[in-house]
């Protein structure tokens, strides 16, 4: 880990500024993922949690609490809670998506089995829930319970919306809120609540996390039609091949001629994909400028995130959160 | 539903005595299992929740609260919470066990898919969590968080302990606590806590639920080697064929000669089962009297349950809970 190249990324600057807090989070995570009686639990958890994820969500909680002047110990519990919820959803996602790879390594469901992924995910949910009760703050429990419901509902919605050409931009937003933004916004909001920030500041923290998560996921979906595999860990057109309706496609379908609609129906709804179909889909997206429009949407959400931050007190960590929002869309600027 | 035959069962007497409360629980369950955006959620949930389960766990919560003189509204929330947690674990269990039938109907994972079972289970966990935060009582959240962790840990333990001849009676107890007793004891304990019962009474309610759950599961495991399919919904020897280590087998293995141990190793660990093996297993269990010993253990747990109840104030519902404990082992008396 050379500092010179990495330190330029806002994510790494945050990690440096929060190094002590993050060390405490990691200690707590290792402590709570253990199980005296069922060693399978820490095995599966460690496989995922120590695979070098960016720990973005717990850092959001820590940063939010620190920006609001928190000096107590419970931001660490909440950061670990958020990481546990995230890890549990990844374990269940891999079962649902029948994935074979995550973060460049075989998934837990492949190394062990689906059963272990389901049950260890359930264990981590329960553990996260125990961690948050230790804060003694009912409001953070409400926030995280609501986020958990939005996450699960979004996943079910994605399951039923997939391959359905009637999926609107509104449904897409709901899906990506569940997929990404609900945990981002809960992460920042509970940081504010534990610091006993005022209602307006708590709202600003929520808005920042929500908009950041939406921008983050939109850019991810956009890069699927234009990024390099090195950058995204995915190949161009993966979503297309999996018949996932993301923003650039939804916008193209909304403007499709009759003939184009028949094309989308064949490749997405019926899943009858032939050679050249991905190229034709890209052509249609270029024809209606939907990649560019999605890019603008993502930048708009970043602006929303930064505007929310401006309502918070000045703090070096606030500036890093601002840079982070900028960085999310820098990949497609 | 003729009253004369059914009303003799303590479970049905409880249902009659708690009819108004249970109606409120059912209303709340239907209200909270809905999802404005993902109709798949109430579809899957209704399939299971309206399949005529006995609603034993929510009745335990209601009865505990009423015995302790509770007059507020939140025992209904907690009863619905407990039923949601139960339903979520059933959905995940059916994925883990690759079951095709539950309560005489096709399972949700068969009717829809494993994905829906995993995600709707997660949604119900999140919903249960929202419901309990509404009570505003941190202690009930701690209890239910702990129970959720014990349940998930027990399931993982069962996964890894299965087919392992080294499984001891202690491990078996831990597995059935996770499988059944943890939610029974949480159900009764939160009923006491919401009623602001004293520490000793809350402890007695916990002990009752714990012992009742253990007796209940032991009798279930015992009937697998002797009950009729009509009574248990299972065929004799299902656990044997699935190579599950339950109490009667664990006790027989503990006393096995070298030759007998080799038999158990072949049929349980290696899964090499031939014609006549179930008969031979039953013979070994009779030889060491392990079915009888398990029966005595179960009766012992029932006595523990009833002794705990005796510490609570006199109440018609307390008497019904006492009858319920008796009824659990009456099936094998």
Interface residues (C-beta under 8 A of the other chain):
Chain A: X35 X37 X38 X39 X40 X41 X89 X92 X95 X96 X114 X115 X116 X118 X119 X120 X122 X123 X125 X126 X127 X129 X130 X133 X136 X138 X141 X142 X145 X146 X148 X149 X151 X152 X153 X155 X156 X157 X159 X160 X171 X174
Chain B: X35 X37 X38 X39 X40 X41 X89 X92 X95 X96 X114 X115 X116 X118 X119 X120 X122 X123 X125 X126 X127 X129 X130 X133 X136 X138 X141 X142 X145 X146 X148 X149 X151 X152 X153 X155 X156 X157 X159 X160 X171 X174
